Amino acid sequence: MRAAGLRGAGILQCPLYAVNADIKARRLVPLLTNYSVPEFNVYAVHAQSRHPSAKLRAFIDFLARRFGPKPPWER
């Protein structure tokens, strides 16, 4: 999608992190800035256990820090 937008193929909708550098370099121009897509949640699904492993807990904590409440590319 990014490549098509850079070629001038039309309006694209994609995550900001995918085109942020192009917007800053003025290769792409934001349109419809008042339009927003519905929010969605991300879930870490794992086998149920009474005590998740330290690796699993660390990974879930990493995801929570990295993607919530606002991802780094939108800060």
Jmol script that loads the backbone (N, CA, C; Angstrom):
load data "model"
ATOM      1  N   MET A   1       0.819  -1.177   0.000  1.00  0.00           N
ATOM      2  CA  MET A   1       0.000   0.000   0.000  1.00  0.00           C
ATOM      3  C   MET A   1       0.869   1.250   0.000  1.00  0.00           C
ATOM      4  N   ARG A   2       1.908   1.219   0.811  1.00  0.00           N
ATOM      5  CA  ARG A   2       2.798   2.380   0.876  1.00  0.00           C
ATOM      6  C   ARG A   2       3.393   2.673  -0.492  1.00  0.00           C
ATOM      7  N   ALA A   3       3.892   1.635  -1.151  1.00  0.00           N
ATOM      8  CA  ALA A   3       4.508   1.810  -2.469  1.00  0.00           C
ATOM      9  C   ALA A   3       3.503   2.372  -3.468  1.00  0.00           C
ATOM     10  N   ALA A   4       2.265   1.901  -3.421  1.00  0.00           N
ATOM     11  CA  ALA A   4       1.233   2.412  -4.325  1.00  0.00           C
ATOM     12  C   ALA A   4       0.967   3.893  -4.050  1.00  0.00           C
ATOM     13  N   GLY A   5       0.926   4.260  -2.781  1.00  0.00           N
ATOM     14  CA  GLY A   5       0.735   5.669  -2.434  1.00  0.00           C
ATOM     15  C   GLY A   5       1.876   6.530  -2.925  1.00  0.00           C
ATOM     16  N   LEU A   6       3.092   6.034  -2.783  1.00  0.00           N
ATOM     17  CA  LEU A   6       4.256   6.792  -3.247  1.00  0.00           C
ATOM     18  C   LEU A   6       4.268   6.944  -4.772  1.00  0.00           C
ATOM     19  N   ARG A   7       3.658   5.980  -5.478  1.00  0.00           N
ATOM     20  CA  ARG A   7       3.559   6.068  -6.938  1.00  0.00           C
ATOM     21  C   ARG A   7       2.409   6.965  -7.381  1.00  0.00           C
ATOM     22  N   GLY A   8       1.591   7.424  -6.408  1.00  0.00           N
ATOM     23  CA  GLY A   8       0.465   8.281  -6.762  1.00  0.00           C
ATOM     24  C   GLY A   8      -0.763   7.517  -7.207  1.00  0.00           C
ATOM     25  N   ALA A   9      -0.887   6.279  -6.756  1.00  0.00           N
ATOM     26  CA  ALA A   9      -1.998   5.428  -7.189  1.00  0.00           C
ATOM     27  C   ALA A   9      -3.329   5.798  -6.544  1.00  0.00           C
ATOM     28  N   GLY A  10      -3.327   6.657  -5.552  1.00  0.00           N
ATOM     29  CA  GLY A  10      -4.575   7.055  -4.924  1.00  0.00           C
ATOM     30  C   GLY A  10      -4.430   7.213  -3.421  1.00  0.00           C
ATOM     31  N   ILE A  11      -5.568   7.272  -2.777  1.00  0.00           N
ATOM     32  CA  ILE A  11      -5.609   7.430  -1.318  1.00  0.00           C
ATOM     33  C   ILE A  11      -5.404   6.057  -0.685  1.00  0.00           C
ATOM     34  N   LEU A  12      -4.593   6.002   0.371  1.00  0.00           N
ATOM     35  CA  LEU A  12      -4.384   4.747   1.067  1.00  0.00           C
ATOM     36  C   LEU A  12      -4.675   4.912   2.544  1.00  0.00           C
ATOM     37  N   GLN A  13      -5.051   3.821   3.151  1.00  0.00           N
ATOM     38  CA  GLN A  13      -5.267   3.783   4.595  1.00  0.00           C
ATOM     39  C   GLN A  13      -4.348   2.709   5.145  1.00  0.00           C
ATOM     40  N   CYS A  14      -3.429   3.126   5.987  1.00  0.00           N
ATOM     41  CA  CYS A  14      -2.488   2.175   6.569  1.00  0.00           C
ATOM     42  C   CYS A  14      -2.003   2.720   7.907  1.00  0.00           C
ATOM     43  N   PRO A  15      -1.342   1.892   8.688  1.00  0.00           N
ATOM     44  CA  PRO A  15      -0.854   2.355   9.989  1.00  0.00           C
ATOM     45  C   PRO A  15       0.142   3.507   9.842  1.00  0.00           C
ATOM     46  N   LEU A  16       0.073   4.428  10.758  1.00  0.00           N
ATOM     47  CA  LEU A  16       0.952   5.592  10.723  1.00  0.00           C
ATOM     48  C   LEU A  16       2.420   5.187  10.735  1.00  0.00           C
ATOM     49  N   TYR A  17       2.770   4.141  11.496  1.00  0.00           N
ATOM     50  CA  TYR A  17       4.173   3.755  11.563  1.00  0.00           C
ATOM     51  C   TYR A  17       4.723   3.350  10.194  1.00  0.00           C
ATOM     52  N   ALA A  18       3.848   2.904   9.290  1.00  0.00           N
ATOM     53  CA  ALA A  18       4.306   2.465   7.977  1.00  0.00           C
ATOM     54  C   ALA A  18       4.638   3.627   7.046  1.00  0.00           C
ATOM     55  N   VAL A  19       4.062   4.797   7.316  1.00  0.00           N
ATOM     56  CA  VAL A  19       4.243   5.947   6.408  1.00  0.00           C
ATOM     57  C   VAL A  19       4.724   7.197   7.112  1.00  0.00           C
ATOM     58  N   ASN A  20       5.000   7.120   8.392  1.00  0.00           N
ATOM     59  CA  ASN A  20       5.384   8.303   9.171  1.00  0.00           C
ATOM     60  C   ASN A  20       6.599   9.011   8.577  1.00  0.00           C
ATOM     61  N   ALA A  21       7.622   8.252   8.189  1.00  0.00           N
ATOM     62  CA  ALA A  21       8.818   8.866   7.607  1.00  0.00           C
ATOM     63  C   ALA A  21       8.494   9.553   6.282  1.00  0.00           C
ATOM     64  N   ASP A  22       7.597   8.959   5.498  1.00  0.00           N
ATOM     65  CA  ASP A  22       7.203   9.563   4.221  1.00  0.00           C
ATOM     66  C   ASP A  22       6.409  10.848   4.426  1.00  0.00           C
ATOM     67  N   ILE A  23       5.605  10.886   5.463  1.00  0.00           N
ATOM     68  CA  ILE A  23       4.857  12.114   5.772  1.00  0.00           C
ATOM     69  C   ILE A  23       5.825  13.208   6.206  1.00  0.00           C
ATOM     70  N   LYS A  24       6.753  12.857   7.087  1.00  0.00           N
ATOM     71  CA  LYS A  24       7.729  13.853   7.552  1.00  0.00           C
ATOM     72  C   LYS A  24       8.603  14.359   6.408  1.00  0.00           C
ATOM     73  N   ALA A  25       8.917  13.490   5.444  1.00  0.00           N
ATOM     74  CA  ALA A  25       9.738  13.879   4.295  1.00  0.00           C
ATOM     75  C   ALA A  25       8.888  14.508   3.182  1.00  0.00           C
ATOM     76  N   ARG A  26       7.583  14.629   3.414  1.00  0.00           N
ATOM     77  CA  ARG A  26       6.634  15.235   2.462  1.00  0.00           C
ATOM     78  C   ARG A  26       6.498  14.456   1.163  1.00  0.00           C
ATOM     79  N   ARG A  27       6.776  13.156   1.226  1.00  0.00           N
ATOM     80  CA  ARG A  27       6.519  12.305   0.064  1.00  0.00           C
ATOM     81  C   ARG A  27       5.055  11.904   0.017  1.00  0.00           C
ATOM     82  N   LEU A  28       4.406  11.887   1.191  1.00  0.00           N
ATOM     83  CA  LEU A  28       2.967  11.628   1.302  1.00  0.00           C
ATOM     84  C   LEU A  28       2.338  12.751   2.111  1.00  0.00           C
ATOM     85  N   VAL A  29       1.073  13.016   1.855  1.00  0.00           N
ATOM     86  CA  VAL A  29       0.345  14.087   2.532  1.00  0.00           C
ATOM     87  C   VAL A  29      -0.861  13.470   3.238  1.00  0.00           C
ATOM     88  N   PRO A  30      -1.027  13.726   4.537  1.00  0.00           N
ATOM     89  CA  PRO A  30      -2.201  13.197   5.242  1.00  0.00           C
ATOM     90  C   PRO A  30      -3.488  13.827   4.700  1.00  0.00           C
ATOM     91  N   LEU A  31      -4.489  13.011   4.484  1.00  0.00           N
ATOM     92  CA  LEU A  31      -5.819  13.456   4.065  1.00  0.00           C
ATOM     93  C   LEU A  31      -6.835  12.919   5.061  1.00  0.00           C
ATOM     94  N   LEU A  32      -8.003  13.491   5.065  1.00  0.00           N
ATOM     95  CA  LEU A  32      -9.089  13.003   5.919  1.00  0.00           C
ATOM     96  C   LEU A  32      -8.631  12.850   7.367  1.00  0.00           C
ATOM     97  N   THR A  33      -7.931  13.848   7.870  1.00  0.00           N
ATOM     98  CA  THR A  33      -7.343  13.748   9.210  1.00  0.00           C
ATOM     99  C   THR A  33      -8.396  13.698  10.318  1.00  0.00           C
ATOM    100  N   ASN A  34      -9.615  14.109  10.046  1.00  0.00           N
ATOM    101  CA  ASN A  34     -10.681  14.031  11.053  1.00  0.00           C
ATOM    102  C   ASN A  34     -11.397  12.688  11.026  1.00  0.00           C
ATOM    103  N   TYR A  35     -11.097  11.863  10.048  1.00  0.00           N
ATOM    104  CA  TYR A  35     -11.706  10.536   9.943  1.00  0.00           C
ATOM    105  C   TYR A  35     -10.908   9.559  10.800  1.00  0.00           C
ATOM    106  N   SER A  36     -11.595   8.686  11.498  1.00  0.00           N
ATOM    107  CA  SER A  36     -10.882   7.673  12.282  1.00  0.00           C
ATOM    108  C   SER A  36     -11.555   6.320  12.092  1.00  0.00           C
ATOM    109  N   VAL A  37     -10.749   5.304  12.099  1.00  0.00           N
ATOM    110  CA  VAL A  37     -11.262   3.936  11.999  1.00  0.00           C
ATOM    111  C   VAL A  37     -11.586   3.454  13.406  1.00  0.00           C
ATOM    112  N   PRO A  38     -12.480   2.491  13.526  1.00  0.00           N
ATOM    113  CA  PRO A  38     -12.802   1.973  14.861  1.00  0.00           C
ATOM    114  C   PRO A  38     -11.559   1.391  15.532  1.00  0.00           C
ATOM    115  N   GLU A  39     -11.452   1.617  16.823  1.00  0.00           N
ATOM    116  CA  GLU A  39     -10.338   1.048  17.572  1.00  0.00           C
ATOM    117  C   GLU A  39     -10.541  -0.452  17.738  1.00  0.00           C
ATOM    118  N   PHE A  40      -9.456  -1.159  17.933  1.00  0.00           N
ATOM    119  CA  PHE A  40      -9.533  -2.589  18.177  1.00  0.00           C
ATOM    120  C   PHE A  40      -8.525  -2.954  19.256  1.00  0.00           C
ATOM    121  N   ASN A  41      -8.724  -4.079  19.844  1.00  0.00           N
ATOM    122  CA  ASN A  41      -7.841  -4.546  20.910  1.00  0.00           C
ATOM    123  C   ASN A  41      -6.911  -5.624  20.389  1.00  0.00           C
ATOM    124  N   VAL A  42      -5.779  -5.769  21.041  1.00  0.00           N
ATOM    125  CA  VAL A  42      -4.839  -6.843  20.752  1.00  0.00           C
ATOM    126  C   VAL A  42      -4.791  -7.724  21.994  1.00  0.00           C
ATOM    127  N   TYR A  43      -4.891  -9.013  21.781  1.00  0.00           N
ATOM    128  CA  TYR A  43      -4.898  -9.949  22.894  1.00  0.00           C
ATOM    129  C   TYR A  43      -3.715 -10.904  22.785  1.00  0.00           C
ATOM    130  N   ALA A  44      -3.111 -11.224  23.907  1.00  0.00           N
ATOM    131  CA  ALA A  44      -2.082 -12.257  23.958  1.00  0.00           C
ATOM    132  C   ALA A  44      -2.780 -13.533  24.423  1.00  0.00           C
ATOM    133  N   VAL A  45      -2.932 -14.481  23.537  1.00  0.00           N
ATOM    134  CA  VAL A  45      -3.636 -15.729  23.846  1.00  0.00           C
ATOM    135  C   VAL A  45      -2.594 -16.811  24.109  1.00  0.00           C
ATOM    136  N   HIS A  46      -2.749 -17.495  25.210  1.00  0.00           N
ATOM    137  CA  HIS A  46      -1.805 -18.544  25.571  1.00  0.00           C
ATOM    138  C   HIS A  46      -2.538 -19.645  26.305  1.00  0.00           C
ATOM    139  N   ALA A  47      -1.904 -20.798  26.392  1.00  0.00           N
ATOM    140  CA  ALA A  47      -2.505 -21.917  27.106  1.00  0.00           C
ATOM    141  C   ALA A  47      -2.685 -21.544  28.577  1.00  0.00           C
ATOM    142  N   GLN A  48      -3.832 -21.914  29.104  1.00  0.00           N
ATOM    143  CA  GLN A  48      -4.117 -21.583  30.494  1.00  0.00           C
ATOM    144  C   GLN A  48      -3.206 -22.376  31.424  1.00  0.00           C
ATOM    145  N   SER A  49      -2.638 -21.663  32.369  1.00  0.00           N
ATOM    146  CA  SER A  49      -1.854 -22.331  33.403  1.00  0.00           C
ATOM    147  C   SER A  49      -1.979 -21.500  34.666  1.00  0.00           C
ATOM    148  N   ARG A  50      -1.804 -22.139  35.764  1.00  0.00           N
ATOM    149  CA  ARG A  50      -1.955 -21.439  37.039  1.00  0.00           C
ATOM    150  C   ARG A  50      -0.895 -20.355  37.202  1.00  0.00           C
ATOM    151  N   HIS A  51       0.325 -20.655  36.758  1.00  0.00           N
ATOM    152  CA  HIS A  51       1.432 -19.712  36.858  1.00  0.00           C
ATOM    153  C   HIS A  51       2.143 -19.636  35.514  1.00  0.00           C
ATOM    154  N   PRO A  52       1.887 -18.588  34.725  1.00  0.00           N
ATOM    155  CA  PRO A  52       2.593 -18.462  33.441  1.00  0.00           C
ATOM    156  C   PRO A  52       4.106 -18.392  33.668  1.00  0.00           C
ATOM    157  N   SER A  53       4.855 -18.888  32.705  1.00  0.00           N
ATOM    158  CA  SER A  53       6.316 -18.872  32.827  1.00  0.00           C
ATOM    159  C   SER A  53       6.814 -17.429  32.870  1.00  0.00           C
ATOM    160  N   ALA A  54       8.012 -17.265  33.377  1.00  0.00           N
ATOM    161  CA  ALA A  54       8.612 -15.928  33.460  1.00  0.00           C
ATOM    162  C   ALA A  54       8.789 -15.335  32.066  1.00  0.00           C
ATOM    163  N   LYS A  55       9.131 -16.172  31.079  1.00  0.00           N
ATOM    164  CA  LYS A  55       9.296 -15.692  29.707  1.00  0.00           C
ATOM    165  C   LYS A  55       7.976 -15.184  29.146  1.00  0.00           C
ATOM    166  N   LEU A  56       6.903 -15.943  29.369  1.00  0.00           N
ATOM    167  CA  LEU A  56       5.588 -15.525  28.881  1.00  0.00           C
ATOM    168  C   LEU A  56       5.160 -14.228  29.562  1.00  0.00           C
ATOM    169  N   ARG A  57       5.326 -14.147  30.855  1.00  0.00           N
ATOM    170  CA  ARG A  57       4.938 -12.940  31.593  1.00  0.00           C
ATOM    171  C   ARG A  57       5.740 -11.735  31.097  1.00  0.00           C
ATOM    172  N   ALA A  58       7.029 -11.924  30.858  1.00  0.00           N
ATOM    173  CA  ALA A  58       7.874 -10.841  30.363  1.00  0.00           C
ATOM    174  C   ALA A  58       7.416 -10.396  28.976  1.00  0.00           C
ATOM    175  N   PHE A  59       7.036 -11.351  28.122  1.00  0.00           N
ATOM    176  CA  PHE A  59       6.574 -11.018  26.778  1.00  0.00           C
ATOM    177  C   PHE A  59       5.261 -10.240  26.828  1.00  0.00           C
ATOM    178  N   ILE A  60       4.338 -10.672  27.647  1.00  0.00           N
ATOM    179  CA  ILE A  60       3.062  -9.966  27.781  1.00  0.00           C
ATOM    180  C   ILE A  60       3.286  -8.556  28.323  1.00  0.00           C
ATOM    181  N   ASP A  61       4.156  -8.418  29.305  1.00  0.00           N
ATOM    182  CA  ASP A  61       4.466  -7.090  29.852  1.00  0.00           C
ATOM    183  C   ASP A  61       5.108  -6.200  28.787  1.00  0.00           C
ATOM    184  N   PHE A  62       5.983  -6.786  27.953  1.00  0.00           N
ATOM    185  CA  PHE A  62       6.603  -6.041  26.854  1.00  0.00           C
ATOM    186  C   PHE A  62       5.535  -5.539  25.887  1.00  0.00           C
ATOM    187  N   LEU A  63       4.602  -6.404  25.488  1.00  0.00           N
ATOM    188  CA  LEU A  63       3.538  -6.001  24.567  1.00  0.00           C
ATOM    189  C   LEU A  63       2.703  -4.860  25.156  1.00  0.00           C
ATOM    190  N   ALA A  64       2.385  -4.965  26.433  1.00  0.00           N
ATOM    191  CA  ALA A  64       1.583  -3.932  27.082  1.00  0.00           C
ATOM    192  C   ALA A  64       2.317  -2.592  27.093  1.00  0.00           C
ATOM    193  N   ARG A  65       3.613  -2.619  27.359  1.00  0.00           N
ATOM    194  CA  ARG A  65       4.399  -1.371  27.355  1.00  0.00           C
ATOM    195  C   ARG A  65       4.543  -0.819  25.943  1.00  0.00           C
ATOM    196  N   ARG A  66       4.763  -1.689  24.992  1.00  0.00           N
ATOM    197  CA  ARG A  66       5.062  -1.273  23.618  1.00  0.00           C
ATOM    198  C   ARG A  66       3.836  -0.726  22.884  1.00  0.00           C
ATOM    199  N   PHE A  67       2.676  -1.340  23.108  1.00  0.00           N
ATOM    200  CA  PHE A  67       1.499  -0.990  22.314  1.00  0.00           C
ATOM    201  C   PHE A  67       0.377  -0.328  23.088  1.00  0.00           C
ATOM    202  N   GLY A  68       0.530  -0.080  24.348  1.00  0.00           N
ATOM    203  CA  GLY A  68      -0.573   0.529  25.070  1.00  0.00           C
ATOM    204  C   GLY A  68      -0.080   1.593  26.013  1.00  0.00           C
ATOM    205  N   PRO A  69      -0.847   2.581  26.314  1.00  0.00           N
ATOM    206  CA  PRO A  69      -2.131   2.890  25.692  1.00  0.00           C
ATOM    207  C   PRO A  69      -1.972   3.558  24.323  1.00  0.00           C
ATOM    208  N   LYS A  70      -0.842   4.203  24.072  1.00  0.00           N
ATOM    209  CA  LYS A  70      -0.597   4.808  22.772  1.00  0.00           C
ATOM    210  C   LYS A  70       0.724   4.290  22.234  1.00  0.00           C
ATOM    211  N   PRO A  71       0.728   3.716  21.019  1.00  0.00           N
ATOM    212  CA  PRO A  71       1.985   3.196  20.476  1.00  0.00           C
ATOM    213  C   PRO A  71       3.008   4.299  20.228  1.00  0.00           C
ATOM    214  N   PRO A  72       4.288   3.959  20.215  1.00  0.00           N
ATOM    215  CA  PRO A  72       5.338   4.979  20.117  1.00  0.00           C
ATOM    216  C   PRO A  72       5.261   5.824  18.858  1.00  0.00           C
ATOM    217  N   TRP A  73       4.747   5.280  17.750  1.00  0.00           N
ATOM    218  CA  TRP A  73       4.695   6.073  16.510  1.00  0.00           C
ATOM    219  C   TRP A  73       3.599   7.128  16.558  1.00  0.00           C
ATOM    220  N   GLU A  74       2.725   7.095  17.578  1.00  0.00           N
ATOM    221  CA  GLU A  74       1.681   8.115  17.713  1.00  0.00           C
ATOM    222  C   GLU A  74       1.941   9.062  18.876  1.00  0.00           C
ATOM    223  N   ARG A  75       3.041   8.875  19.586  1.00  0.00           N
ATOM    224  CA  ARG A  75       3.345   9.742  20.738  1.00  0.00           C
ATOM    225  C   ARG A  75       3.968  11.037  20.293  1.00  0.00           C
TER     226      ARG A  75
END
end "model"
wireframe off; spacefill off
backbone 0.3
color backbone group
